């Protein structure tokens, strides 16, 4: 079992919240720990956004609890009505993520009416909850601050490794059907994680113009990197979908597709290494794929092959056209990614994260 940074930060946030509540001699420090659990988030920006929503939710919960406590006391029906009102208000103001903590605040206050110092204890309980929220925000900002760029590149790289491996097998009709199907489902799940990491990296905030411009340049590259990877994934799906049609192709034409795929996959590996600064200088500053055939040459061969073999029922030009279009689109995406990375390396190579150089392959 692997303990992630968020798990550790949750534990630290609870400890800090309880410590602050005890140090300030706040009654029922448990509520500070509960608030810290709900307030911890995977990124600093989301933590800031959450703390704003949680404070608003606590204010709403506290106000409604005060009113209903004065009207109904601690009667069970009053607690139920207060919960309904709080949920309705929170939904109205689009504060769904803070509903749970607002209800905890309401229950914490409405259990106090029997106490003669109701107003003072209710205020202290409100302050206790805010202490927990603040503790979670401090931990998220200072303890193991998230660095999603490295995680994003590693996720893209590992996913691309799988795609390249299975594409090479599928291009040679060497992969087993059910195994390829499982690999496709697994890769599809990887993309959900990649999209999440990209959104978290995009949410990271900077406070200088230099950082903002640097971040914008990297976002463009990573967006194209993901799009290119998905194009390669589409090629793999087409190879899997039309594996029976590929077997019926003329041997020389099947060999041309196989060689073309090998060139593109090698090209993709070199582009990722180029971004990580792992290639020689002459390769780092030059874009383009080393190939004896252009896209137009490939299309001409395809059209000629269709004209020669159109009488044969075994040859499916329609299905092959889907595969060929996905390969050509993949090549276009690779060239676009290569141009972006070469331009970035030439002009802003010093911005590249050293951790990418260390972790790449």
N, C-alpha and C positions, 0 to 999 in steps of 0.2 A: 504494500500500500504506500502510495506517494502522498506526502503532506505538501500541499501547495501553499503559496504565500498568503492566499486569502484565508486559509484555515488557521495559519499561525497568527495572522493579524486579528482574526476574530477573538482568539484566546487572549492576545495581548490587550485588545480593546476592552474586553470584559474585566480583566485584572485592573487596568487603569481606571475604568469607570467606578469599580467598587472601591479602589484606593482613594480616589478623589472624593467620593461620597462619604467615606468614613473619615477622611481627613477634615472635611468641612462639617462633620457631625450632622449629616443629613439623615433624617429618619428613613428607615427601610431602604438601604442602599441597593437592595435587590432590583428595584425599579431602574436604577442607573445601568446595571448590567443588562437588563432586558432591552433597554433603549439602545445600548451599544451593539447588541446582536443585530437588530433591525437596521441600524444605520451604516454598518460596514458595507463597502462597495468595491468593485473590481478596479475602479480608476479614480483619480483625484477629482476629475470633473464631475463624475457621477456622484462621488461622495459629497461634493459641494451642492450639487443639485438636490441630492437626497436630504441634506441637512436643512435646506430651505423648506422643502416640502414637509419634513418631519416637524420643524418648528411651527409651521402653519397648522399642521394637523394637531399638534399638541395644544395650540391656542384654541382651536375649534373644540377639541375634546374637553379642555378645561372649562371653557365658557358654558358649553352645553351641560357639563356635569354640575357646575355651580347652580345653574338655573333649576335643573331637575332635582338636585339634592335639596334645595330650598323648598321645592314644591312637594316632592314625594318622599323626601328623606332617603333612607336606604332600602326602601321597599323594592322587591324583585321586579314588579311590573314597571316601576319607574326606571330601573336600570335597562330593561328591555326597550322601553320607549326612547330613552336617551341614545341607545345604540342605533336604533332605526334612524333617528334624526341626524346623528353624526354621519352615518353612512350616506344618507341622502345629500347632506351638505358637501361631503368630500367628493362624491361623484359629480355634483354640480360644478365644483371648482376644479375638477380633473386632478384630484389628489389621491388617486386610487392606491398608489404605493405607500401612502402614509396612514391608511385606514386602520390597520392592525394596531399600530402604536397609539393612534388617537383613542381607540377603544380601550387599550390598556390604561391610558391616562384617565379616561372616564371612570373605569372601574376602581382605579386607585383612589380617586377623589370621592366617589359616591359611597365608599365603605367607611367614610369618616364622620358622617353627620352626628353620630352619637357623642363625638368629642366636643367639649365646650370651646376649644380653640380651633374650631373648624376652619376659619379663614386662614389662619397662620399655617396649619398643617397642610391644607390644600395647596397653598402657595409653595411650601417647602417640597411637596411631592412633585409639583410642576417643575421646580428648579432641579430636582433630582433627575427627572427624565431628560432635561436639557443638558445636564452634566454628562449623562451617558452618551448622548448624541455628539456632544463636543469631543468627548474622549475618542469616539470612533473616528471622527474627522481628523483629529491630530495623529492618530495611529496610521490612518490611511495615507496621510501626507508625509510623515516622517519615518515610519518604520517600513522597510522594504518597499520603497516607492515603485510602482509597476513600470517596467520598460517593455512596452508591447512591440516595439520595432523588431527587436531580436527574435521574440516569439513568433511574430508574423513571418519573418523571412525563413525561420527554421520550419514553420508549418508549410509554407509554400514549397520549400526545398524538399522536404520529406515526401510531400504529396506528389511532387513532380518526379521524384525517384521511382515511386510506385507506378506512375503512369508510363514512364519511359520503359521500365522493366516489362510491364504487361503488354505495351504496344509492340515492343520488339518480338515478344513471343507470339502475339496475335498476328503480326505481319508475316510470320513464317509458318502460320497455322500450326503452332506447336503447343498452344495453351489448351487446357481442358475446359470444356464449356461451362460446367458448374463452378469451377474454380475462378474463371474469369468473371462470372456473374457475381460471385461473392466479393471479388476485388472491386468491381464497379460500385457495389453498394457501400463498401467501406470507404472508397474515395469520395463518394457523394457526401458521406458524413463528414469527411475531412473539410470539405468546402464550407460547410456550415460553421465549423470552428474558425476557418480562415476569414470568413465574412465577419464573424464576431470580433476577431482580433483586429481586423482592419478598422471596424467602427470604433473600437476602444483606442487604437492608435490615433485615429482621426480626432477623437475627443480630447486628447492630451493638449493642454493649453500652455502657451509660452507667453512671456512678458516683454520680449524684445522683438524689434522688427527683424533682426537677423535670424532668430529662432523661427519666427512665423514664416519667413520666406524659405528657409531651409526645409521646414516641415512641408510646405506646399509643394516644393519640388519632389520630395520623397513620396508624397501621396500620389502624385501623377505616375511615378514609376511603379509603385506597388499596385496601383489600380490596373495599369497595363500588364503588370506581371501576373496578376490574378486572371485577367481576361485571356491572356495568352495560355495560361495553364488550363483554363476551361476549354479553350479551343483544342488543345492537345487531348483533353479528356473526351471531347466530342469525336475526335478521330478514333480513339480507342473504342468508344461505343459503336461507331459505324463498322469497325473491323469485326467486332463481336456480333453485331446484328447481321452482317452479310458474309459471315465466315464460309457458308456453303457456296455462295456465288463466287467467292475468291478462288475456291478450289477449282472451279470450272474455267478460270481464265487461261488464256494461252500462257505457257511457261515464261516466255520472254517478257510478256507484259506484266505478269505477276512479279517477276524479278525486278522490273523497273520500279514498281510500286514499293517493293521491299527496300530497294536501294535508296529511293527518295525518302522513305520514312527514316531510314538509318541516318541519312544526312541531316534531316530536320531535328531528330532527337539529339544528335551530337551537337548540332548548332545550339539547341536549347540549353544543353549542359554547359557549353562554353559561355553563353550569355550570363547565366547565373554565376559562374565562376568569375566572369568579368566584373559583375556588380560587386562581388566580394573581394576584388583585387587579387585574384589568384592566377591570372594569366600573365604572360610576358608582355613587356611594354608595347611591342609592335602589334600584338593582338588586342591590347586594351584600347588603342586609339583607332582601330579600323573596324568598320561595320560591314555587314554583308556576309552571305554564306558562300563557302567554297563549293561550287557545284558546276558540273559540266552541262547541265540542262536548266534552262530558264522555265518559268511558269508557262510561257507561250509554247515552248518546245514540248512540255508535258501535254498541253491541250492538243497540240497538233498530232502527237502520237496517239492520243486517245481517239480523236476524230477519225484518224486513218485506220485504227484498229477496229472501230465500229463499222466503218465502211467495208472493210475486208471480211469481217465475220458476221455481218448482219443476217446472213442466211441461217446461221447456226442457232438453234433454239437454246442451247446450253449457255450461251453468252448473254448475260443480262446487262445491257448498257444502262438501263434505267437505274438499277441498284448501284452500279459502279459510279454513275454520275454523282450520287449522294456522297459516296466515299471520297471521290476525287475533289468535290467542292469543299468538303471539310478539310482535306489535306491542304488545298490551296489557301483556304482561309487561315488555317494554322500557320502557314508560311508567311502570310501577310502580317499576322499578329507578331510573329517572331521578329520580322524585319523592323516593325514599328518599335518593339521593345528594345531591340539592339540599337537603333538610332537614339532613343531616349537615354539609354545607359551610357553610350559612347559620349554623347554631349554632356551628360552629367559628370562623367569621370574627367573629361577634359577641363571643364570649367569649375567644378566643385568637388574634385576628388578628395580634398582635405576634410570634407564633411562626413565622409563614410565612417560608419561606426566600426571601431576596431574589433568589437565582439563578433561582427559579421565575418571579418577576415579569419578570426580564430575558429569559429564554429562551422564555416562552410566546408562541407564534404570532409 
